[in-house]
Amino acid sequence: VQLQASGGGLVQAGGSLSLSCAASGRARSGYAMGWFRQAPGKDREFVAAISWSGGNTYYLDSVKGRFTISKDNAKNTVYLQLNSLIPEDTAVYYCAAGLTSDGDYIPKSAYGMDYWGKGTQVTVSS
């Protein structure tokens, strides 16, 4: 499975961005998908994830109510809508996919992910 993320950019605090991640290739099962981010000098951290069925989502506490993850299975694409951005959201954002046969399973860490895309930079100015 190959993942291609896009949609990053520079935005002022309080603004919005939309990220997307298109998956291609064949997997031996379904896969949950998620977003992670890594700020300069910090470890990569989980941001949000969505189950294969799309029925379950999970978020980092600091982004709840501001970020929304969704997916379009027909397009094999997962989205992350980022609203009310703050400078602390500045990071390289990565999408990832975790193989699963459980349609409602949500991986909540990098250990649950099997494939990673290249990152896209999100910069929030104050």
SVG drawing of the C-alpha trace seen along z (x, -y; Angstrom):
<svg xmlns="http://www.w3.org/2000/svg" viewBox="-20 -36 35 47">
<polyline fill="none" stroke="black" stroke-width="0.4" points="0.0,0.0 1.4,-3.4 0.1,-6.6 0.4,-10.0 -0.5,-13.0 -1.2,-16.5 -2.8,-19.7 -0.3,-21.2 0.7,-24.9 1.1,-28.1 -1.9,-29.6 -2.4,-32.2 -3.6,-31.2 -7.3,-30.6 -7.3,-29.5 -8.1,-26.2 -6.4,-23.6 -7.5,-20.4 -5.2,-17.4 -5.8,-14.4 -4.1,-11.0 -4.7,-8.8 -4.0,-5.1 -3.0,-2.9 -2.0,0.7 -3.5,3.9 -3.6,4.9 -4.2,8.4 -7.0,7.0 -8.8,3.8 -6.9,1.0 -7.6,-1.6 -6.0,-5.0 -4.6,-7.7 -2.6,-10.9 0.5,-11.6 2.6,-14.7 6.2,-15.6 7.2,-19.1 10.9,-20.1 12.8,-18.6 9.9,-16.5 8.8,-12.9 6.2,-11.9 2.7,-11.9 -0.6,-10.5 -3.3,-13.0 -6.3,-11.1 -7.4,-7.8 -10.5,-6.3 -11.5,-2.7 -11.8,-0.7 -15.6,-0.9 -15.3,-4.7 -17.7,-4.3 -15.1,-4.9 -12.8,-7.8 -10.2,-8.7 -8.4,-12.0 -5.5,-13.4 -7.1,-15.4 -5.5,-18.7 -7.2,-18.5 -10.6,-17.3 -13.3,-19.7 -10.8,-21.4 -9.8,-18.5 -12.0,-16.1 -10.9,-12.9 -13.0,-11.3 -12.6,-8.9 -14.0,-8.1 -13.7,-4.4 -14.6,-4.7 -11.6,-6.9 -9.3,-5.1 -8.7,-8.5 -8.7,-9.8 -9.0,-13.4 -8.1,-15.6 -9.8,-18.9 -7.9,-21.2 -9.8,-24.2 -8.9,-26.8 -5.3,-26.2 -2.8,-27.3 1.0,-27.7 1.5,-24.5 -0.1,-22.6 2.9,-23.4 4.5,-20.1 5.0,-17.7 1.9,-15.6 2.0,-12.0 -0.7,-9.6 -0.5,-6.0 -2.5,-2.8 -2.8,0.2 -3.9,3.6 -6.9,5.1 -9.8,7.5 -11.9,5.7 -13.9,3.0 -14.2,1.1 -10.6,1.3 -8.7,-1.9 -5.0,-1.9 -4.1,-4.6 -0.3,-4.6 2.3,-4.1 2.7,-0.5 -0.7,0.2 0.4,-1.2 1.9,0.8 2.3,-1.7 3.4,-5.4 3.3,-8.2 5.7,-11.0 4.8,-14.0 3.2,-17.3 4.2,-20.5 1.7,-22.5 2.9,-25.8 0.7,-28.1 1.9,-31.6 0.9,-33.6"/>
</svg>
